């Protein structure tokens, strides 16, 4: 079962314009109470190794928990819903602090 903050490898397909695409890691941001029901669709924020220092992105350093191979940015401006069939594997978890930063950035982007 997926949990909030999980880092997953998934296939986002061919990108259009400036969208994130192809196979890449992403952070699951779906609420735990929703994930408990094992939904067919979850919300994710794609990761990139291109560090832009943008206010819409959260910088994440690799560690034992998240198992990222390089410093990465969570691209909150690219949040999307994906079918769980797009997820190839769970590789780690960013933990509550980084997940909180990602969710805070999403709330600012969406004026929540």
Rosetta constraint file for C-alpha pairs under 8 A:
AtomPair CA 1 CA 35 HARMONIC 7.48 0.50
AtomPair CA 1 CA 36 HARMONIC 7.58 0.50
AtomPair CA 1 CA 38 HARMONIC 6.96 0.50
AtomPair CA 2 CA 6 HARMONIC 6.72 0.50
AtomPair CA 2 CA 28 HARMONIC 7.84 0.50
AtomPair CA 2 CA 35 HARMONIC 6.48 0.50
AtomPair CA 2 CA 38 HARMONIC 7.96 0.50
AtomPair CA 2 CA 90 HARMONIC 7.95 0.50
AtomPair CA 3 CA 28 HARMONIC 7.24 0.50
AtomPair CA 3 CA 32 HARMONIC 6.14 0.50
AtomPair CA 3 CA 35 HARMONIC 6.65 0.50
AtomPair CA 4 CA 27 HARMONIC 7.86 0.50
AtomPair CA 4 CA 28 HARMONIC 5.42 0.50
AtomPair CA 4 CA 29 HARMONIC 5.30 0.50
AtomPair CA 4 CA 30 HARMONIC 5.96 0.50
AtomPair CA 4 CA 31 HARMONIC 6.23 0.50
AtomPair CA 4 CA 32 HARMONIC 5.98 0.50
AtomPair CA 4 CA 35 HARMONIC 7.98 0.50
AtomPair CA 4 CA 99 HARMONIC 7.61 0.50
AtomPair CA 5 CA 27 HARMONIC 5.60 0.50
AtomPair CA 5 CA 28 HARMONIC 5.27 0.50
AtomPair CA 5 CA 29 HARMONIC 6.06 0.50
AtomPair CA 5 CA 93 HARMONIC 5.20 0.50
AtomPair CA 5 CA 94 HARMONIC 5.30 0.50
AtomPair CA 5 CA 95 HARMONIC 6.02 0.50
AtomPair CA 5 CA 96 HARMONIC 7.20 0.50
AtomPair CA 5 CA 99 HARMONIC 5.54 0.50
AtomPair CA 6 CA 27 HARMONIC 5.57 0.50
AtomPair CA 6 CA 28 HARMONIC 5.34 0.50
AtomPair CA 6 CA 66 HARMONIC 7.89 0.50
AtomPair CA 6 CA 90 HARMONIC 6.69 0.50
AtomPair CA 6 CA 91 HARMONIC 7.50 0.50
AtomPair CA 6 CA 92 HARMONIC 5.75 0.50
AtomPair CA 6 CA 93 HARMONIC 4.11 0.50
AtomPair CA 6 CA 94 HARMONIC 6.45 0.50
AtomPair CA 7 CA 25 HARMONIC 6.36 0.50
AtomPair CA 7 CA 26 HARMONIC 5.54 0.50
AtomPair CA 7 CA 27 HARMONIC 4.68 0.50
AtomPair CA 7 CA 28 HARMONIC 6.56 0.50
AtomPair CA 7 CA 66 HARMONIC 6.58 0.50
AtomPair CA 7 CA 90 HARMONIC 5.90 0.50
AtomPair CA 7 CA 91 HARMONIC 5.59 0.50
AtomPair CA 7 CA 92 HARMONIC 5.02 0.50
AtomPair CA 7 CA 93 HARMONIC 5.16 0.50
AtomPair CA 7 CA 94 HARMONIC 6.80 0.50
AtomPair CA 8 CA 25 HARMONIC 5.38 0.50
AtomPair CA 8 CA 26 HARMONIC 5.43 0.50
AtomPair CA 8 CA 27 HARMONIC 6.37 0.50
AtomPair CA 8 CA 28 HARMONIC 7.34 0.50
AtomPair CA 8 CA 87 HARMONIC 6.51 0.50
AtomPair CA 8 CA 88 HARMONIC 7.25 0.50
AtomPair CA 8 CA 89 HARMONIC 5.60 0.50
AtomPair CA 8 CA 90 HARMONIC 4.32 0.50
AtomPair CA 8 CA 91 HARMONIC 5.63 0.50
AtomPair CA 8 CA 92 HARMONIC 7.27 0.50
AtomPair CA 9 CA 23 HARMONIC 6.92 0.50
AtomPair CA 9 CA 24 HARMONIC 5.59 0.50
AtomPair CA 9 CA 25 HARMONIC 4.39 0.50
AtomPair CA 9 CA 26 HARMONIC 6.45 0.50
AtomPair CA 9 CA 87 HARMONIC 5.89 0.50
AtomPair CA 9 CA 88 HARMONIC 5.47 0.50
AtomPair CA 9 CA 89 HARMONIC 5.42 0.50
AtomPair CA 9 CA 90 HARMONIC 6.47 0.50
AtomPair CA 9 CA 91 HARMONIC 7.16 0.50
AtomPair CA 10 CA 23 HARMONIC 5.48 0.50
AtomPair CA 10 CA 24 HARMONIC 5.72 0.50
AtomPair CA 10 CA 25 HARMONIC 6.18 0.50
AtomPair CA 10 CA 26 HARMONIC 7.13 0.50
AtomPair CA 10 CA 86 HARMONIC 5.32 0.50
AtomPair CA 10 CA 87 HARMONIC 4.31 0.50
AtomPair CA 10 CA 88 HARMONIC 5.43 0.50
AtomPair CA 10 CA 89 HARMONIC 7.40 0.50
AtomPair CA 11 CA 21 HARMONIC 7.33 0.50
AtomPair CA 11 CA 22 HARMONIC 5.46 0.50
AtomPair CA 11 CA 23 HARMONIC 4.17 0.50
AtomPair CA 11 CA 24 HARMONIC 6.52 0.50
AtomPair CA 11 CA 86 HARMONIC 5.40 0.50
AtomPair CA 11 CA 87 HARMONIC 6.79 0.50
AtomPair CA 11 CA 88 HARMONIC 7.69 0.50
AtomPair CA 12 CA 20 HARMONIC 7.36 0.50
AtomPair CA 12 CA 21 HARMONIC 4.75 0.50
AtomPair CA 12 CA 22 HARMONIC 5.03 0.50
AtomPair CA 12 CA 23 HARMONIC 6.06 0.50
AtomPair CA 12 CA 24 HARMONIC 7.58 0.50
AtomPair CA 12 CA 86 HARMONIC 7.24 0.50
AtomPair CA 13 CA 21 HARMONIC 5.47 0.50
AtomPair CA 13 CA 22 HARMONIC 4.82 0.50
AtomPair CA 13 CA 23 HARMONIC 7.25 0.50
AtomPair CA 14 CA 21 HARMONIC 5.48 0.50
AtomPair CA 14 CA 22 HARMONIC 5.69 0.50
AtomPair CA 15 CA 19 HARMONIC 5.25 0.50
AtomPair CA 15 CA 20 HARMONIC 5.92 0.50
AtomPair CA 15 CA 21 HARMONIC 4.51 0.50
AtomPair CA 15 CA 22 HARMONIC 6.95 0.50
AtomPair CA 19 CA 78 HARMONIC 6.90 0.50
AtomPair CA 20 CA 46 HARMONIC 6.94 0.50
AtomPair CA 20 CA 78 HARMONIC 6.75 0.50
AtomPair CA 24 CA 46 HARMONIC 7.13 0.50
AtomPair CA 24 CA 47 HARMONIC 6.93 0.50
AtomPair CA 24 CA 48 HARMONIC 7.72 0.50
AtomPair CA 25 CA 46 HARMONIC 6.18 0.50
AtomPair CA 25 CA 47 HARMONIC 5.54 0.50
AtomPair CA 25 CA 48 HARMONIC 7.75 0.50
AtomPair CA 26 CA 44 HARMONIC 5.99 0.50
AtomPair CA 26 CA 45 HARMONIC 5.31 0.50
AtomPair CA 26 CA 46 HARMONIC 4.05 0.50
AtomPair CA 26 CA 47 HARMONIC 5.11 0.50
AtomPair CA 26 CA 74 HARMONIC 7.61 0.50
AtomPair CA 27 CA 44 HARMONIC 5.31 0.50
AtomPair CA 27 CA 45 HARMONIC 5.15 0.50
AtomPair CA 27 CA 46 HARMONIC 6.39 0.50
AtomPair CA 27 CA 47 HARMONIC 7.32 0.50
AtomPair CA 27 CA 74 HARMONIC 7.61 0.50
AtomPair CA 27 CA 93 HARMONIC 7.92 0.50
AtomPair CA 27 CA 94 HARMONIC 7.73 0.50
AtomPair CA 28 CA 42 HARMONIC 7.12 0.50
AtomPair CA 28 CA 43 HARMONIC 6.01 0.50
AtomPair CA 28 CA 44 HARMONIC 4.50 0.50
AtomPair CA 28 CA 45 HARMONIC 6.66 0.50
AtomPair CA 29 CA 42 HARMONIC 7.82 0.50
AtomPair CA 29 CA 43 HARMONIC 5.63 0.50
AtomPair CA 29 CA 44 HARMONIC 5.47 0.50
AtomPair CA 29 CA 45 HARMONIC 7.02 0.50
AtomPair CA 29 CA 99 HARMONIC 7.48 0.50
AtomPair CA 29 CA 103 HARMONIC 7.35 0.50
AtomPair CA 30 CA 34 HARMONIC 6.79 0.50
AtomPair CA 30 CA 35 HARMONIC 6.72 0.50
AtomPair CA 30 CA 42 HARMONIC 5.91 0.50
AtomPair CA 30 CA 43 HARMONIC 5.19 0.50
AtomPair CA 30 CA 44 HARMONIC 7.24 0.50
AtomPair CA 31 CA 35 HARMONIC 6.37 0.50
AtomPair CA 32 CA 36 HARMONIC 6.10 0.50
AtomPair CA 33 CA 37 HARMONIC 7.24 0.50
AtomPair CA 34 CA 38 HARMONIC 7.30 0.50
AtomPair CA 34 CA 39 HARMONIC 7.06 0.50
AtomPair CA 35 CA 39 HARMONIC 6.19 0.50
AtomPair CA 35 CA 42 HARMONIC 7.85 0.50
AtomPair CA 39 CA 84 HARMONIC 7.80 0.50
AtomPair CA 40 CA 83 HARMONIC 5.66 0.50
AtomPair CA 40 CA 84 HARMONIC 5.44 0.50
AtomPair CA 40 CA 85 HARMONIC 7.77 0.50
AtomPair CA 41 CA 81 HARMONIC 6.29 0.50
AtomPair CA 41 CA 82 HARMONIC 5.34 0.50
AtomPair CA 41 CA 83 HARMONIC 4.28 0.50
AtomPair CA 41 CA 84 HARMONIC 5.48 0.50
AtomPair CA 42 CA 81 HARMONIC 5.42 0.50
AtomPair CA 42 CA 82 HARMONIC 5.57 0.50
AtomPair CA 42 CA 83 HARMONIC 6.48 0.50
AtomPair CA 42 CA 84 HARMONIC 6.58 0.50
AtomPair CA 43 CA 79 HARMONIC 6.92 0.50
AtomPair CA 43 CA 80 HARMONIC 5.50 0.50
AtomPair CA 43 CA 81 HARMONIC 4.30 0.50
AtomPair CA 43 CA 82 HARMONIC 6.29 0.50
AtomPair CA 44 CA 79 HARMONIC 5.69 0.50
AtomPair CA 44 CA 80 HARMONIC 5.64 0.50
AtomPair CA 44 CA 81 HARMONIC 6.31 0.50
AtomPair CA 44 CA 82 HARMONIC 7.21 0.50
AtomPair CA 45 CA 74 HARMONIC 6.18 0.50
AtomPair CA 45 CA 75 HARMONIC 5.96 0.50
AtomPair CA 45 CA 76 HARMONIC 5.65 0.50
AtomPair CA 45 CA 78 HARMONIC 6.27 0.50
AtomPair CA 45 CA 79 HARMONIC 4.57 0.50
AtomPair CA 45 CA 80 HARMONIC 6.68 0.50
AtomPair CA 46 CA 74 HARMONIC 5.94 0.50
AtomPair CA 46 CA 75 HARMONIC 5.56 0.50
AtomPair CA 46 CA 76 HARMONIC 7.46 0.50
AtomPair CA 46 CA 78 HARMONIC 6.67 0.50
AtomPair CA 46 CA 79 HARMONIC 6.94 0.50
AtomPair CA 47 CA 72 HARMONIC 6.24 0.50
AtomPair CA 47 CA 73 HARMONIC 5.46 0.50
AtomPair CA 47 CA 74 HARMONIC 4.60 0.50
AtomPair CA 47 CA 75 HARMONIC 5.85 0.50
AtomPair CA 48 CA 72 HARMONIC 5.39 0.50
AtomPair CA 48 CA 73 HARMONIC 5.33 0.50
AtomPair CA 48 CA 74 HARMONIC 6.72 0.50
AtomPair CA 48 CA 75 HARMONIC 7.17 0.50
AtomPair CA 49 CA 70 HARMONIC 6.76 0.50
AtomPair CA 49 CA 71 HARMONIC 6.26 0.50
AtomPair CA 49 CA 72 HARMONIC 4.46 0.50
AtomPair CA 49 CA 73 HARMONIC 6.31 0.50
AtomPair CA 50 CA 72 HARMONIC 6.94 0.50
AtomPair CA 50 CA 73 HARMONIC 7.08 0.50
AtomPair CA 51 CA 59 HARMONIC 7.55 0.50
AtomPair CA 51 CA 71 HARMONIC 7.96 0.50
AtomPair CA 51 CA 72 HARMONIC 6.59 0.50
AtomPair CA 51 CA 73 HARMONIC 5.98 0.50
AtomPair CA 52 CA 57 HARMONIC 7.91 0.50
AtomPair CA 52 CA 73 HARMONIC 7.92 0.50
AtomPair CA 53 CA 57 HARMONIC 6.90 0.50
AtomPair CA 53 CA 59 HARMONIC 7.53 0.50
AtomPair CA 54 CA 58 HARMONIC 7.96 0.50
AtomPair CA 55 CA 105 HARMONIC 7.99 0.50
AtomPair CA 56 CA 75 HARMONIC 6.72 0.50
AtomPair CA 56 CA 76 HARMONIC 5.71 0.50
AtomPair CA 56 CA 77 HARMONIC 5.85 0.50
AtomPair CA 56 CA 105 HARMONIC 6.44 0.50
AtomPair CA 56 CA 106 HARMONIC 8.00 0.50
AtomPair CA 56 CA 109 HARMONIC 7.31 0.50
AtomPair CA 57 CA 73 HARMONIC 5.80 0.50
AtomPair CA 57 CA 74 HARMONIC 5.28 0.50
AtomPair CA 57 CA 75 HARMONIC 4.87 0.50
AtomPair CA 57 CA 76 HARMONIC 5.54 0.50
AtomPair CA 57 CA 77 HARMONIC 7.28 0.50
AtomPair CA 57 CA 102 HARMONIC 7.88 0.50
AtomPair CA 57 CA 105 HARMONIC 7.51 0.50
AtomPair CA 58 CA 73 HARMONIC 5.30 0.50
AtomPair CA 58 CA 74 HARMONIC 5.00 0.50
AtomPair CA 58 CA 75 HARMONIC 7.03 0.50
AtomPair CA 58 CA 76 HARMONIC 7.50 0.50
AtomPair CA 58 CA 98 HARMONIC 7.99 0.50
AtomPair CA 58 CA 101 HARMONIC 6.98 0.50
AtomPair CA 58 CA 102 HARMONIC 6.27 0.50
AtomPair CA 58 CA 105 HARMONIC 7.74 0.50
AtomPair CA 59 CA 71 HARMONIC 7.22 0.50
AtomPair CA 59 CA 72 HARMONIC 5.85 0.50
AtomPair CA 59 CA 73 HARMONIC 4.48 0.50
AtomPair CA 59 CA 74 HARMONIC 6.46 0.50
AtomPair CA 60 CA 71 HARMONIC 5.75 0.50
AtomPair CA 60 CA 72 HARMONIC 5.21 0.50
AtomPair CA 60 CA 73 HARMONIC 5.90 0.50
AtomPair CA 60 CA 74 HARMONIC 7.31 0.50
AtomPair CA 60 CA 98 HARMONIC 7.43 0.50
AtomPair CA 61 CA 68 HARMONIC 7.65 0.50
AtomPair CA 61 CA 70 HARMONIC 6.96 0.50
AtomPair CA 61 CA 71 HARMONIC 4.55 0.50
AtomPair CA 61 CA 72 HARMONIC 6.50 0.50
AtomPair CA 62 CA 66 HARMONIC 6.39 0.50
AtomPair CA 62 CA 67 HARMONIC 6.10 0.50
AtomPair CA 62 CA 68 HARMONIC 4.74 0.50
AtomPair CA 62 CA 69 HARMONIC 6.11 0.50
AtomPair CA 62 CA 70 HARMONIC 5.78 0.50
AtomPair CA 62 CA 71 HARMONIC 5.72 0.50
AtomPair CA 62 CA 72 HARMONIC 7.76 0.50
AtomPair CA 63 CA 67 HARMONIC 5.69 0.50
AtomPair CA 63 CA 68 HARMONIC 6.76 0.50
AtomPair CA 65 CA 92 HARMONIC 5.69 0.50
AtomPair CA 65 CA 93 HARMONIC 5.63 0.50
AtomPair CA 65 CA 94 HARMONIC 6.40 0.50
AtomPair CA 65 CA 95 HARMONIC 7.35 0.50
AtomPair CA 66 CA 91 HARMONIC 7.20 0.50
AtomPair CA 66 CA 92 HARMONIC 4.34 0.50
AtomPair CA 66 CA 93 HARMONIC 4.53 0.50
AtomPair CA 66 CA 94 HARMONIC 4.80 0.50
AtomPair CA 66 CA 95 HARMONIC 7.63 0.50
AtomPair CA 67 CA 91 HARMONIC 6.55 0.50
AtomPair CA 67 CA 92 HARMONIC 5.52 0.50
AtomPair CA 67 CA 93 HARMONIC 7.74 0.50
AtomPair CA 68 CA 72 HARMONIC 7.73 0.50
AtomPair CA 68 CA 92 HARMONIC 7.92 0.50
AtomPair CA 74 CA 102 HARMONIC 7.22 0.50
AtomPair CA 75 CA 79 HARMONIC 7.20 0.50
AtomPair CA 76 CA 102 HARMONIC 6.84 0.50
AtomPair CA 76 CA 105 HARMONIC 6.76 0.50
AtomPair CA 76 CA 106 HARMONIC 5.95 0.50
AtomPair CA 77 CA 106 HARMONIC 7.63 0.50
AtomPair CA 77 CA 109 HARMONIC 7.31 0.50
AtomPair CA 82 CA 86 HARMONIC 6.84 0.50
AtomPair CA 83 CA 87 HARMONIC 7.71 0.50
AtomPair CA 94 CA 98 HARMONIC 5.89 0.50
AtomPair CA 94 CA 99 HARMONIC 6.40 0.50
AtomPair CA 95 CA 99 HARMONIC 6.11 0.50
AtomPair CA 96 CA 100 HARMONIC 5.87 0.50
AtomPair CA 97 CA 101 HARMONIC 6.40 0.50
AtomPair CA 98 CA 102 HARMONIC 6.21 0.50
AtomPair CA 99 CA 103 HARMONIC 6.13 0.50
AtomPair CA 100 CA 104 HARMONIC 6.00 0.50
AtomPair CA 101 CA 105 HARMONIC 6.17 0.50
AtomPair CA 102 CA 106 HARMONIC 6.21 0.50
AtomPair CA 103 CA 107 HARMONIC 6.14 0.50
AtomPair CA 104 CA 108 HARMONIC 6.32 0.50
AtomPair CA 105 CA 109 HARMONIC 6.20 0.50
AtomPair CA 106 CA 110 HARMONIC 6.17 0.50
AtomPair CA 107 CA 111 HARMONIC 5.71 0.50
AtomPair CA 107 CA 112 HARMONIC 4.84 0.50
AtomPair CA 108 CA 112 HARMONIC 6.48 0.50
